[in-house]
Amino acid sequence: MAAKWIEALTGSLEQKKQFKQYKARIEGLPEPYASAAKAFERYFMYYGGVTDGDTLVRMFGDFADLWERAAVDGTPVAAIVGDDPVEFAETFTQAYGGTRWIDKERARLTKAIEAATGHDGKETKA
Amino acid sequence: MGKQTTEMLKGTLEGIVLAILAVRPAYGYEITARLREQGFSDIVEGTVYALLIRIEQRGLVDVEKVPSEKGPPRKVYSLNGLGREYLEEFWRTWNFLVERIERLHHNIEHLQEEGA
């Protein structure tokens, strides 16, 4: 799935440029913020599944904003991510309503159930 | 706050944050601080940040970038028309829930008293 993300990111030159800028911003963070941000970034690649480049660029931009702000304010990493970094990562990515790979399967499931039960919702008995 | 509080808050935090923004516009840190003042002591900044992004994506708030002395500009969130509508619906839903749950609680206590 990671490869698809990269493809989505390399979709346009402008997006590629923006992604590079994002990378530079993360590199520029002091520790432990840089390490924390990179760990989340890795998780996003696996979990996020957002497939359109614009959404990704927006998401990473906001993500960089968050860590830069935290670094300047001296907010501890724990005060950002709480007890459960996984939960934070998932809530964060879910805020971005771009197209996800799972959307296709969701539509397929809905259609299959409709076909199985009849479109009017009334089940036909065999 | 216990696990149950956290789970219950999940569904209502959006409304709570919109209610805070209805008083006056604020940026992320201020909102977290105000939540803490109100007794939501375990709320972390990241949760509020993710929530603000979500309500921004859904068009419930307007965002203005305000320069800060140090670091990137702060995003100041204010409730817009759509957000106000959403908040009204939130209060209606909240009142409905409170009423039903209170009634259920009352009925159960009543039954227990009769049974005793």
gemmi code that builds the backbone of each chain (N, CA, C; Angstrom):
import gemmi

chains = {
    "A": [
        ("MET", (0.830, -1.208, 0.000), (0.000, 0.000, 0.000), (0.867, 1.260, 0.000)),
        ("ALA", (2.004, 1.131, 0.634), (2.905, 2.291, 0.707), (3.232, 2.810, -0.687)),
        ("ALA", (3.419, 1.895, -1.624), (3.772, 2.288, -2.983), (2.677, 3.157, -3.598)),
        ("LYS", (1.422, 2.801, -3.314), (0.299, 3.569, -3.838), (0.308, 5.000, -3.312)),
        ("TRP", (0.671, 5.120, -2.071), (0.747, 6.450, -1.464), (1.775, 7.295, -2.182)),
        ("ILE", (2.908, 6.702, -2.405), (3.975, 7.434, -3.066), (3.509, 7.835, -4.469)),
        ("GLU", (2.851, 6.925, -5.150), (2.321, 7.212, -6.480), (1.366, 8.391, -6.427)),
        ("ALA", (0.499, 8.340, -5.429), (-0.469, 9.425, -5.283), (0.263, 10.739, -5.051)),
        ("LEU", (1.322, 10.656, -4.278), (2.085, 11.862, -3.959), (2.849, 12.389, -5.156)),
        ("THR", (3.287, 11.475, -5.991), (4.076, 11.905, -7.139), (3.161, 12.233, -8.311)),
        ("GLY", (1.865, 12.244, -8.037), (0.871, 12.502, -9.082), (1.137, 13.788, -9.837)),
        ("SER", (1.456, 14.849, -9.151), (1.745, 16.090, -9.850), (3.023, 16.700, -9.288)),
        ("LEU", (3.640, 17.502, -10.118), (4.888, 18.149, -9.704), (4.683, 19.049, -8.502)),
        ("GLU", (3.559, 19.750, -8.521), (3.259, 20.667, -7.429), (3.139, 19.903, -6.112)),
        ("GLN", (2.434, 18.781, -6.175), (2.273, 17.971, -4.970), (3.610, 17.415, -4.489)),
        ("LYS", (4.431, 17.053, -5.462), (5.746, 16.520, -5.143), (6.565, 17.580, -4.395)),
        ("LYS", (6.461, 18.796, -4.907), (7.177, 19.907, -4.284), (6.681, 20.132, -2.856)),
        ("GLN", (5.371, 20.087, -2.698), (4.791, 20.308, -1.373), (5.191, 19.201, -0.395)),
        ("PHE", (5.273, 17.990, -0.914), (5.659, 16.881, -0.050), (7.117, 17.030, 0.393)),
        ("LYS", (7.942, 17.493, -0.525), (9.349, 17.747, -0.184), (9.460, 18.815, 0.895)),
        ("GLN", (8.629, 19.839, 0.758), (8.623, 20.912, 1.767), (8.213, 20.360, 3.129)),
        ("TYR", (7.211, 19.493, 3.096), (6.762, 18.876, 4.344), (7.906, 18.084, 4.992)),
        ("LYS", (8.590, 17.287, 4.168), (9.706, 16.474, 4.665), (10.769, 17.352, 5.326)),
        ("ALA", (11.048, 18.482, 4.689), (12.063, 19.398, 5.214), (11.620, 19.975, 6.556)),
        ("ARG", (10.314, 20.251, 6.670), (9.801, 20.802, 7.923), (9.962, 19.790, 9.055)),
        ("ILE", (9.694, 18.539, 8.757), (9.831, 17.495, 9.785), (11.308, 17.319, 10.170)),
        ("GLU", (12.169, 17.350, 9.160), (13.608, 17.228, 9.419), (14.110, 18.366, 10.310)),
        ("GLY", (13.488, 19.519, 10.155), (13.905, 20.700, 10.893), (13.442, 20.755, 12.337)),
        ("LEU", (12.597, 19.810, 12.728), (12.079, 19.827, 14.100), (13.147, 19.377, 15.087)),
        ("PRO", (13.154, 19.966, 16.285), (14.076, 19.462, 17.322), (13.567, 18.122, 17.854)),
        ("GLU", (14.431, 17.405, 18.534), (14.003, 16.164, 19.194), (13.298, 16.497, 20.505)),
        ("PRO", (12.352, 15.702, 20.948), (11.917, 14.417, 20.380), (10.825, 14.560, 19.324)),
        ("TYR", (10.507, 15.810, 18.927), (9.384, 16.025, 18.017), (9.601, 15.387, 16.643)),
        ("ALA", (10.858, 15.493, 16.132), (11.137, 14.936, 14.811), (10.906, 13.424, 14.803)),
        ("SER", (11.423, 12.750, 15.822), (11.255, 11.291, 15.898), (9.786, 10.902, 16.023)),
        ("ALA", (9.068, 11.643, 16.859), (7.648, 11.347, 17.048), (6.899, 11.537, 15.734)),
        ("ALA", (7.160, 12.654, 15.059), (6.473, 12.946, 13.804), (6.760, 11.867, 12.760)),
        ("LYS", (7.994, 11.427, 12.692), (8.365, 10.399, 11.700), (7.701, 9.060, 12.000)),
        ("ALA", (7.581, 8.753, 13.282), (6.927, 7.495, 13.661), (5.464, 7.506, 13.215)),
        ("PHE", (4.809, 8.651, 13.388), (3.414, 8.766, 12.950), (3.320, 8.687, 11.433)),
        ("GLU", (4.236, 9.354, 10.775), (4.228, 9.363, 9.314), (4.269, 7.934, 8.774)),
        ("ARG", (5.115, 7.110, 9.374), (5.222, 5.718, 8.956), (3.874, 5.008, 9.136)),
        ("TYR", (3.244, 5.264, 10.271), (1.964, 4.612, 10.544), (0.892, 5.077, 9.545)),
        ("PHE", (0.908, 6.361, 9.228), (-0.060, 6.896, 8.252), (0.036, 6.153, 6.931)),
        ("MET", (1.261, 5.821, 6.535), (1.477, 5.145, 5.265), (0.742, 3.805, 5.217)),
        ("TYR", (0.724, 3.139, 6.381), (0.063, 1.840, 6.423), (-1.422, 1.960, 6.666)),
        ("TYR", (-1.769, 2.844, 7.580), (-3.154, 2.902, 8.018), (-4.029, 3.799, 7.149)),
        ("GLY", (-3.525, 4.967, 6.813), (-4.331, 6.023, 6.211), (-5.098, 5.598, 4.984)),
        ("GLY", (-4.388, 5.101, 4.001), (-5.047, 4.646, 2.791), (-5.720, 5.742, 1.981)),
        ("VAL", (-5.389, 6.997, 2.260), (-5.937, 8.085, 1.449), (-5.238, 8.011, 0.088)),
        ("THR", (-6.031, 8.029, -0.986), (-5.391, 7.826, -2.282), (-5.355, 9.076, -3.156)),
        ("ASP", (-5.935, 10.184, -2.695), (-5.772, 11.350, -3.561), (-4.749, 12.331, -2.995)),
        ("GLY", (-3.934, 12.806, -3.926), (-2.760, 13.592, -3.577), (-3.061, 14.890, -2.854)),
        ("ASP", (-4.127, 15.572, -3.267), (-4.464, 16.854, -2.640), (-4.742, 16.678, -1.150)),
        ("THR", (-5.511, 15.649, -0.846), (-5.852, 15.386, 0.556), (-4.596, 15.068, 1.359)),
        ("LEU", (-3.729, 14.246, 0.762), (-2.487, 13.872, 1.441), (-1.629, 15.081, 1.751)),
        ("VAL", (-1.501, 15.945, 0.766), (-0.670, 17.140, 0.928), (-1.234, 18.022, 2.039)),
        ("ARG", (-2.558, 18.157, 2.062), (-3.218, 18.949, 3.097), (-2.976, 18.316, 4.470)),
        ("MET", (-3.128, 16.997, 4.514), (-2.956, 16.288, 5.777), (-1.536, 16.454, 6.318)),
        ("PHE", (-0.553, 16.257, 5.465), (0.833, 16.376, 5.927), (1.172, 17.818, 6.320)),
        ("GLY", (0.589, 18.763, 5.606), (0.811, 20.171, 5.951), (0.301, 20.482, 7.356)),
        ("ASP", (-0.918, 20.025, 7.637), (-1.498, 20.236, 8.967), (-0.687, 19.516, 10.041)),
        ("PHE", (-0.203, 18.342, 9.673), (0.568, 17.535, 10.609), (1.873, 18.242, 10.985)),
        ("ALA", (2.519, 18.843, 9.981), (3.743, 19.603, 10.236), (3.443, 20.824, 11.112)),
        ("ASP", (2.305, 21.493, 10.832), (1.876, 22.632, 11.659), (1.798, 22.224, 13.128)),
        ("LEU", (1.168, 21.090, 13.350), (0.971, 20.606, 14.722), (2.294, 20.460, 15.464)),
        ("TRP", (3.280, 19.833, 14.823), (4.544, 19.561, 15.504), (5.419, 20.796, 15.636)),
        ("GLU", (5.343, 21.661, 14.633), (6.112, 22.913, 14.738), (5.590, 23.754, 15.892)),
        ("ARG", (4.269, 23.798, 15.990), (3.644, 24.562, 17.077), (4.050, 23.970, 18.435)),
        ("ALA", (3.972, 22.638, 18.522), (4.308, 21.950, 19.775), (5.760, 22.220, 20.162)),
        ("ALA", (6.657, 22.189, 19.174), (8.080, 22.404, 19.443), (8.323, 23.817, 19.957)),
        ("VAL", (7.663, 24.797, 19.327), (7.845, 26.190, 19.741), (7.266, 26.426, 21.145)),
        ("ASP", (6.083, 25.865, 21.387), (5.441, 26.046, 22.697), (6.075, 25.177, 23.779)),
        ("GLY", (6.885, 24.216, 23.361), (7.484, 23.294, 24.332), (6.476, 22.322, 24.920)),
        ("THR", (5.390, 22.071, 24.183), (4.392, 21.107, 24.646), (4.986, 19.699, 24.601)),
        ("PRO", (4.953, 18.973, 25.718), (5.514, 17.613, 25.685), (4.779, 16.720, 24.679)),
        ("VAL", (5.514, 15.793, 24.087), (4.918, 14.866, 23.114), (3.707, 14.155, 23.727)),
        ("ALA", (3.833, 13.761, 25.000), (2.746, 13.048, 25.671), (1.472, 13.889, 25.754)),
        ("ALA", (1.631, 15.201, 25.823), (0.463, 16.078, 25.901), (-0.200, 16.228, 24.537)),
        ("ILE", (0.499, 15.825, 23.499), (-0.078, 15.858, 22.156), (-0.769, 14.536, 21.851)),
        ("VAL", (-0.070, 13.451, 22.082), (-0.607, 12.163, 21.630), (-1.391, 11.400, 22.699)),
        ("GLY", (-1.247, 11.788, 23.960), (-1.978, 11.096, 25.016), (-1.450, 9.702, 25.282)),
        ("ASP", (-2.293, 8.886, 25.933), (-1.869, 7.541, 26.335), (-1.779, 6.592, 25.158)),
        ("ASP", (-2.509, 6.905, 24.101), (-2.644, 5.950, 23.011), (-2.305, 6.593, 21.660)),
        ("PRO", (-1.039, 6.490, 21.257), (-0.626, 7.109, 19.994), (-1.366, 6.544, 18.784)),
        ("VAL", (-1.760, 5.267, 18.856), (-2.482, 4.646, 17.735), (-3.827, 5.336, 17.549)),
        ("GLU", (-4.494, 5.524, 18.654), (-5.794, 6.185, 18.609), (-5.655, 7.599, 18.027)),
        ("PHE", (-4.632, 8.301, 18.479), (-4.417, 9.652, 17.961), (-4.181, 9.612, 16.451)),
        ("ALA", (-3.315, 8.703, 16.006), (-2.983, 8.594, 14.581), (-4.235, 8.310, 13.757)),
        ("GLU", (-5.081, 7.428, 14.257), (-6.261, 7.045, 13.492), (-7.315, 8.148, 13.471)),
        ("THR", (-7.492, 8.813, 14.610), (-8.438, 9.933, 14.650), (-7.982, 11.033, 13.706)),
        ("PHE", (-6.678, 11.282, 13.728), (-6.126, 12.344, 12.885), (-6.368, 12.050, 11.397)),
        ("THR", (-6.019, 10.860, 10.953), (-6.170, 10.557, 9.519), (-7.641, 10.487, 9.106)),
        ("GLN", (-8.485, 10.041, 10.031), (-9.903, 9.922, 9.683), (-10.561, 11.279, 9.431)),
        ("ALA", (-9.916, 12.321, 9.912), (-10.471, 13.658, 9.697), (-10.414, 14.068, 8.221)),
        ("TYR", (-9.558, 13.388, 7.473), (-9.389, 13.761, 6.071), (-10.242, 12.869, 5.196)),
        ("GLY", (-11.241, 13.487, 4.612), (-12.236, 12.702, 3.880), (-11.890, 12.417, 2.433)),
        ("GLY", (-10.634, 12.232, 2.133), (-10.258, 11.894, 0.761), (-10.660, 10.474, 0.420)),
        ("THR", (-10.430, 10.104, -0.817), (-10.778, 8.746, -1.233), (-9.805, 7.756, -0.610)),
        ("ARG", (-10.335, 6.718, -0.020), (-9.520, 5.676, 0.573), (-9.724, 4.390, -0.200)),
        ("TRP", (-8.735, 3.557, -0.152), (-8.847, 2.285, -0.869), (-10.042, 1.477, -0.384)),
        ("ILE", (-10.404, 1.651, 0.888), (-11.508, 0.867, 1.437), (-12.856, 1.320, 0.878)),
        ("ASP", (-12.935, 2.564, 0.373), (-14.204, 3.087, -0.138), (-14.804, 2.205, -1.230)),
        ("LYS", (-13.931, 1.710, -2.104), (-14.394, 0.862, -3.208), (-15.061, -0.408, -2.648)),
        ("GLU", (-14.411, -0.950, -1.632), (-14.945, -2.175, -1.021), (-16.229, -1.900, -0.244)),
        ("ARG", (-16.319, -0.710, 0.345), (-17.536, -0.340, 1.070), (-18.719, -0.278, 0.105)),
        ("ALA", (-18.490, 0.368, -1.056), (-19.544, 0.496, -2.058), (-19.958, -0.895, -2.539)),
        ("ARG", (-18.970, -1.761, -2.700), (-19.229, -3.109, -3.190), (-20.064, -3.912, -2.193)),
        ("LEU", (-19.725, -3.761, -0.934), (-20.460, -4.469, 0.125), (-21.909, -4.008, 0.170)),
        ("THR", (-22.102, -2.684, 0.125), (-23.453, -2.125, 0.162), (-24.279, -2.660, -1.002)),
        ("LYS", (-23.678, -2.671, -2.189), (-24.364, -3.150, -3.393), (-24.706, -4.630, -3.280)),
        ("ALA", (-23.770, -5.406, -2.781), (-23.980, -6.845, -2.661), (-25.130, -7.158, -1.709)),
        ("ILE", (-25.192, -6.385, -0.606), (-26.270, -6.606, 0.361), (-27.608, -6.157, -0.233)),
        ("GLU", (-27.578, -5.076, -0.987), (-28.795, -4.617, -1.662), (-29.292, -5.679, -2.633)),
        ("ALA", (-28.365, -6.237, -3.384), (-28.717, -7.262, -4.365), (-29.279, -8.502, -3.666)),
        ("ALA", (-28.715, -8.806, -2.518), (-29.143, -10.008, -1.804), (-30.520, -9.842, -1.176)),
        ("THR", (-30.852, -8.615, -0.760), (-32.103, -8.415, -0.031), (-33.183, -7.749, -0.864)),
        ("GLY", (-32.879, -7.362, -2.075), (-33.832, -6.625, -2.894), (-33.670, -5.148, -2.639)),
        ("HIS", (-33.726, -4.326, -3.717), (-33.368, -2.916, -3.591), (-34.302, -2.110, -2.719)),
        ("ASP", (-35.574, -2.553, -2.595), (-36.510, -1.780, -1.793), (-36.364, -2.085, -0.307)),
        ("GLY", (-35.385, -2.924, 0.031), (-35.166, -3.231, 1.432), (-36.058, -4.360, 1.929)),
        ("LYS", (-37.036, -4.760, 1.087), (-37.904, -5.879, 1.495), (-37.240, -7.176, 1.077)),
        ("GLU", (-37.052, -7.997, 2.025), (-36.362, -9.247, 1.706), (-37.301, -10.188, 0.955)),
        ("THR", (-36.771, -10.797, -0.082), (-37.565, -11.772, -0.828), (-37.220, -13.151, -0.291)),
        ("LYS", (-38.262, -13.843, 0.051), (-38.005, -15.171, 0.610), (-37.960, -16.208, -0.491)),
        ("ALA", (-37.066, -17.095, -0.359), (-36.912, -18.132, -1.383), (-38.050, -19.140, -1.267)),
    ],
    "B": [
        ("MET", (-9.674, 10.649, 34.528), (-10.901, 10.160, 33.899), (-10.739, 8.696, 33.543)),
        ("GLY", (-11.810, 7.953, 33.753), (-11.757, 6.523, 33.467), (-11.982, 6.217, 32.008)),
        ("LYS", (-11.843, 4.959, 31.693), (-12.020, 4.469, 30.328), (-13.426, 4.789, 29.815)),
        ("GLN", (-14.407, 4.608, 30.704), (-15.784, 4.831, 30.287), (-16.027, 6.301, 29.950)),
        ("THR", (-15.442, 7.176, 30.756), (-15.578, 8.616, 30.497), (-15.017, 8.936, 29.122)),
        ("THR", (-13.839, 8.385, 28.831), (-13.201, 8.636, 27.543), (-14.094, 8.178, 26.392)),
        ("GLU", (-14.662, 6.981, 26.536), (-15.532, 6.438, 25.483), (-16.768, 7.314, 25.291)),
        ("MET", (-17.372, 7.731, 26.400), (-18.586, 8.544, 26.314), (-18.294, 9.927, 25.742)),
        ("LEU", (-17.130, 10.439, 26.087), (-16.764, 11.778, 25.613), (-16.582, 11.825, 24.102)),
        ("LYS", (-16.136, 10.706, 23.556), (-15.844, 10.646, 22.122), (-16.983, 11.184, 21.262)),
        ("GLY", (-18.182, 10.776, 21.599), (-19.329, 11.180, 20.808), (-19.788, 12.598, 21.064)),
        ("THR", (-19.350, 13.181, 22.175), (-19.890, 14.486, 22.553), (-18.866, 15.620, 22.491)),
        ("LEU", (-17.608, 15.242, 22.351), (-16.550, 16.254, 22.396), (-16.704, 17.307, 21.286)),
        ("GLU", (-17.179, 16.839, 20.141), (-17.391, 17.762, 19.031), (-18.348, 18.884, 19.423)),
        ("GLY", (-19.458, 18.491, 20.026), (-20.441, 19.464, 20.481), (-19.871, 20.378, 21.553)),
        ("ILE", (-19.090, 19.791, 22.450), (-18.485, 20.568, 23.541), (-17.548, 21.642, 22.978)),
        ("VAL", (-16.729, 21.235, 22.006), (-15.790, 22.185, 21.396), (-16.545, 23.275, 20.626)),
        ("LEU", (-17.581, 22.892, 19.908), (-18.379, 23.893, 19.189), (-19.023, 24.866, 20.178)),
        ("ALA", (-19.447, 24.346, 21.319), (-20.048, 25.202, 22.349), (-19.020, 26.199, 22.878)),
        ("ILE", (-17.790, 25.743, 23.048), (-16.711, 26.639, 23.498), (-16.464, 27.723, 22.455)),
        ("LEU", (-16.473, 27.321, 21.176), (-16.239, 28.293, 20.102), (-17.414, 29.251, 19.922)),
        ("ALA", (-18.593, 28.832, 20.391), (-19.762, 29.707, 20.278), (-19.600, 30.919, 21.185)),
        ("VAL", (-18.844, 30.743, 22.270), (-18.605, 31.852, 23.198), (-17.706, 32.888, 22.529)),
        ("ARG", (-16.564, 32.423, 22.017), (-15.704, 33.301, 21.225), (-14.697, 32.453, 20.455)),
        ("PRO", (-14.155, 32.999, 19.336), (-13.173, 32.244, 18.562), (-11.946, 31.905, 19.415)),
        ("ALA", (-11.284, 30.815, 19.074), (-10.109, 30.410, 19.854), (-9.179, 29.551, 19.000)),
        ("TYR", (-7.931, 29.420, 19.424), (-7.032, 28.482, 18.767), (-6.875, 27.236, 19.627)),
        ("GLY", (-6.267, 26.219, 19.025), (-6.224, 24.889, 19.635), (-5.848, 24.851, 21.088)),
        ("TYR", (-4.750, 25.500, 21.420), (-4.256, 25.429, 22.787), (-5.243, 26.027, 23.790)),
        ("GLU", (-5.861, 27.142, 23.386), (-6.845, 27.794, 24.261), (-8.028, 26.878, 24.546)),
        ("ILE", (-8.432, 26.161, 23.495), (-9.580, 25.263, 23.641), (-9.243, 24.136, 24.619)),
        ("THR", (-8.044, 23.562, 24.440), (-7.611, 22.494, 25.351), (-7.575, 23.022, 26.785)),
        ("ALA", (-7.020, 24.228, 26.959), (-6.913, 24.818, 28.292), (-8.304, 25.027, 28.902)),
        ("ARG", (-9.235, 25.488, 28.072), (-10.583, 25.730, 28.599), (-11.278, 24.430, 28.974)),
        ("LEU", (-11.035, 23.389, 28.184), (-11.607, 22.076, 28.513), (-11.070, 21.590, 29.854)),
        ("ARG", (-9.771, 21.820, 30.059), (-9.155, 21.407, 31.321), (-9.778, 22.157, 32.486)),
        ("GLU", (-9.980, 23.472, 32.287), (-10.608, 24.289, 33.337), (-11.993, 23.749, 33.700)),
        ("GLN", (-12.675, 23.224, 32.675), (-14.027, 22.698, 32.897), (-14.011, 21.311, 33.528)),
        ("GLY", (-12.831, 20.791, 33.806), (-12.746, 19.501, 34.485), (-12.423, 18.319, 33.581)),
        ("PHE", (-12.261, 18.562, 32.286), (-11.863, 17.473, 31.386), (-10.331, 17.377, 31.408)),
        ("SER", (-9.832, 16.881, 32.525), (-8.396, 17.023, 32.778), (-7.503, 16.144, 31.911)),
        ("ASP", (-8.058, 15.058, 31.380), (-7.213, 14.135, 30.612), (-7.186, 14.415, 29.116)),
        ("ILE", (-7.881, 15.451, 28.695), (-7.929, 15.756, 27.267), (-6.548, 16.217, 26.811)),
        ("VAL", (-6.032, 15.614, 25.753), (-4.723, 16.024, 25.243), (-4.892, 16.921, 24.019)),
        ("GLU", (-3.865, 17.697, 23.763), (-3.932, 18.663, 22.676), (-4.171, 18.011, 21.318)),
        ("GLY", (-3.554, 16.862, 21.125), (-3.691, 16.159, 19.849), (-5.122, 15.782, 19.527)),
        ("THR", (-5.867, 15.378, 20.549), (-7.273, 15.013, 20.358), (-8.058, 16.222, 19.874)),
        ("VAL", (-7.810, 17.352, 20.533), (-8.508, 18.585, 20.171), (-8.096, 19.024, 18.754)),
        ("TYR", (-6.819, 18.882, 18.463), (-6.299, 19.265, 17.137), (-6.974, 18.438, 16.033)),
        ("ALA", (-7.017, 17.131, 16.231), (-7.643, 16.250, 15.244), (-9.122, 16.584, 15.079)),
        ("LEU", (-9.765, 16.919, 16.201), (-11.177, 17.267, 16.161), (-11.405, 18.581, 15.411)),
        ("LEU", (-10.526, 19.543, 15.654), (-10.652, 20.842, 14.977), (-10.489, 20.674, 13.471)),
        ("ILE", (-9.562, 19.803, 13.099), (-9.366, 19.549, 11.679), (-10.613, 18.918, 11.079)),
        ("ARG", (-11.201, 18.002, 11.834), (-12.406, 17.326, 11.344), (-13.545, 18.317, 11.144)),
        ("ILE", (-13.771, 19.194, 12.124), (-14.887, 20.125, 11.972), (-14.580, 21.189, 10.908)),
        ("GLU", (-13.287, 21.442, 10.697), (-12.908, 22.360, 9.612), (-13.236, 21.723, 8.257)),
        ("GLN", (-12.874, 20.449, 8.094), (-13.142, 19.736, 6.836), (-14.640, 19.664, 6.547)),
        ("ARG", (-15.439, 19.626, 7.619), (-16.885, 19.518, 7.431), (-17.554, 20.876, 7.303)),
        ("GLY", (-16.774, 21.938, 7.342), (-17.292, 23.282, 7.101), (-18.064, 23.887, 8.257)),
        ("LEU", (-17.833, 23.417, 9.492), (-18.575, 23.934, 10.642), (-17.908, 25.155, 11.273)),
        ("VAL", (-16.644, 25.377, 10.913), (-15.909, 26.518, 11.471), (-15.184, 27.283, 10.359)),
        ("ASP", (-14.924, 28.550, 10.621), (-14.064, 29.342, 9.740), (-12.702, 29.423, 10.403)),
        ("VAL", (-11.663, 29.445, 9.576), (-10.313, 29.429, 10.115), (-9.551, 30.658, 9.635)),
        ("GLU", (-8.896, 31.309, 10.592), (-8.070, 32.458, 10.233), (-6.671, 32.213, 10.777)),
        ("LYS", (-5.678, 32.415, 9.909), (-4.305, 32.225, 10.372), (-3.780, 33.538, 10.941)),
        ("VAL", (-3.449, 33.498, 12.214), (-2.985, 34.707, 12.900), (-1.494, 34.548, 13.215)),
        ("PRO", (-0.673, 35.504, 12.744), (0.775, 35.389, 12.998), (1.072, 35.339, 14.497)),
        ("SER", (2.053, 34.541, 14.866), (2.460, 34.502, 16.272), (3.912, 34.948, 16.358)),
        ("GLU", (4.331, 35.342, 17.568), (5.694, 35.868, 17.732), (6.742, 34.855, 17.288)),
        ("LYS", (6.485, 33.608, 17.696), (7.434, 32.547, 17.355), (6.692, 31.411, 16.672)),
        ("GLY", (7.363, 30.793, 15.701), (6.785, 29.611, 15.071), (5.745, 29.939, 14.022)),
        ("PRO", (5.058, 28.898, 13.528), (4.063, 29.100, 12.456), (2.860, 29.879, 12.975)),
        ("PRO", (2.077, 30.473, 12.059), (0.890, 31.211, 12.507), (-0.077, 30.287, 13.239)),
        ("ARG", (-0.827, 30.856, 14.166), (-1.827, 30.062, 14.873), (-3.124, 30.100, 14.100)),
        ("LYS", (-3.787, 28.940, 14.056), (-5.077, 28.879, 13.374), (-6.165, 29.187, 14.390)),
        ("VAL", (-6.888, 30.277, 14.147), (-7.977, 30.647, 15.042), (-9.302, 30.178, 14.431)),
        ("TYR", (-10.045, 29.435, 15.206), (-11.296, 28.841, 14.734), (-12.486, 29.629, 15.247)),
        ("SER", (-13.437, 29.903, 14.338), (-14.678, 30.531, 14.803), (-15.868, 29.782, 14.219)),
        ("LEU", (-16.932, 29.742, 14.977), (-18.144, 29.034, 14.576), (-18.810, 29.803, 13.442)),
        ("ASN", (-19.220, 29.110, 12.368), (-19.955, 29.786, 11.295), (-21.426, 29.347, 11.334)),
        ("GLY", (-22.185, 29.769, 10.331), (-23.624, 29.479, 10.310), (-23.918, 27.991, 10.395)),
        ("LEU", (-23.188, 27.222, 9.606), (-23.391, 25.773, 9.583), (-23.064, 25.164, 10.945)),
        ("GLY", (-21.998, 25.685, 11.563), (-21.585, 25.208, 12.876), (-22.643, 25.487, 13.929)),
        ("ARG", (-23.252, 26.691, 13.822), (-24.296, 27.063, 14.783), (-25.514, 26.136, 14.649)),
        ("GLU", (-25.848, 25.813, 13.392), (-26.955, 24.872, 13.160), (-26.635, 23.517, 13.772)),
        ("TYR", (-25.395, 23.087, 13.556), (-24.965, 21.793, 14.078), (-25.024, 21.784, 15.606)),
        ("LEU", (-24.608, 22.893, 16.188), (-24.603, 23.001, 17.649), (-26.018, 22.941, 18.219)),
        ("GLU", (-26.963, 23.601, 17.525), (-28.358, 23.551, 17.972), (-28.869, 22.118, 17.950)),
        ("GLU", (-28.498, 21.409, 16.877), (-28.924, 20.011, 16.765), (-28.277, 19.171, 17.874)),
        ("PHE", (-27.022, 19.497, 18.164), (-26.319, 18.791, 19.235), (-27.053, 18.944, 20.562)),
        ("TRP", (-27.488, 20.172, 20.878), (-28.198, 20.393, 22.155), (-29.526, 19.664, 22.180)),
        ("ARG", (-30.225, 19.673, 21.037), (-31.496, 18.933, 20.986), (-31.256, 17.455, 21.258)),
        ("THR", (-30.252, 16.890, 20.588), (-29.933, 15.477, 20.762), (-29.519, 15.205, 22.202)),
        ("TRP", (-28.719, 16.106, 22.730), (-28.230, 15.960, 24.104), (-29.395, 15.942, 25.100)),
        ("ASN", (-30.318, 16.898, 24.938), (-31.465, 16.958, 25.842), (-32.312, 15.695, 25.750)),
        ("PHE", (-32.473, 15.213, 24.531), (-33.234, 13.978, 24.328), (-32.574, 12.826, 25.093)),
        ("LEU", (-31.267, 12.677, 24.920), (-30.519, 11.605, 25.575), (-30.600, 11.701, 27.096)),
        ("VAL", (-30.375, 12.916, 27.598), (-30.392, 13.123, 29.051), (-31.742, 12.713, 29.615)),
        ("GLU", (-32.794, 13.162, 28.938), (-34.140, 12.882, 29.418), (-34.410, 11.378, 29.447)),
        ("ARG", (-34.071, 10.698, 28.338), (-34.330, 9.249, 28.252), (-33.516, 8.464, 29.277)),
        ("ILE", (-32.265, 8.812, 29.391), (-31.393, 8.065, 30.290), (-31.799, 8.290, 31.747)),
        ("GLU", (-32.163, 9.544, 32.061), (-32.635, 9.857, 33.417), (-33.883, 9.039, 33.744)),
        ("ARG", (-34.773, 8.964, 32.769), (-36.023, 8.234, 32.978), (-35.726, 6.756, 33.242)),
        ("LEU", (-34.822, 6.229, 32.433), (-34.431, 4.824, 32.578), (-33.832, 4.578, 33.958)),
        ("HIS", (-32.976, 5.483, 34.355), (-32.314, 5.393, 35.654), (-33.351, 5.420, 36.785)),
        ("HIS", (-34.284, 6.358, 36.652), (-35.336, 6.533, 37.637), (-36.188, 5.266, 37.744)),
        ("ASN", (-36.599, 4.725, 36.586), (-37.434, 3.518, 36.554), (-36.739, 2.340, 37.225)),
        ("ILE", (-35.467, 2.200, 36.941), (-34.722, 1.078, 37.502), (-34.612, 1.210, 39.019)),
        ("GLU", (-34.343, 2.420, 39.487), (-34.246, 2.650, 40.926), (-35.572, 2.366, 41.605)),
        ("HIS", (-36.640, 2.800, 40.939), (-37.991, 2.608, 41.452), (-38.296, 1.125, 41.613)),
        ("LEU", (-37.950, 0.356, 40.577), (-38.169, -1.090, 40.593), (-37.399, -1.757, 41.718)),
        ("GLN", (-36.160, -1.292, 41.879), (-35.314, -1.873, 42.919), (-35.878, -1.606, 44.298)),
        ("GLU", (-36.422, -0.379, 44.482), (-37.019, -0.022, 45.767), (-38.230, -0.896, 46.060)),
        ("GLU", (-39.047, -1.128, 45.024), (-40.240, -1.953, 45.181), (-39.873, -3.392, 45.519)),
        ("GLY", (-38.829, -3.840, 44.876), (-38.382, -5.214, 45.053), (-37.767, -5.446, 46.422)),
        ("ALA", (-37.238, -4.360, 47.005), (-36.509, -4.520, 48.280), (-37.444, -4.809, 49.445)),
    ],
}
model = gemmi.Model(1)
for chain_id, residues in chains.items():
    chain = gemmi.Chain(chain_id)
    for i, (resn, *xyz) in enumerate(residues, 1):
        res = gemmi.Residue()
        res.name, res.seqid = resn, gemmi.SeqId(i, " ")
        for name, pos in zip(("N", "CA", "C"), xyz):
            atom = gemmi.Atom()
            atom.name, atom.element = name, gemmi.Element(name[0])
            atom.pos, atom.b_iso = gemmi.Position(*pos), 0.0
            res.add_atom(atom)
        chain.add_residue(res)
    model.add_chain(chain)
structure = gemmi.Structure()
structure.add_model(model)
structure.setup_entities()
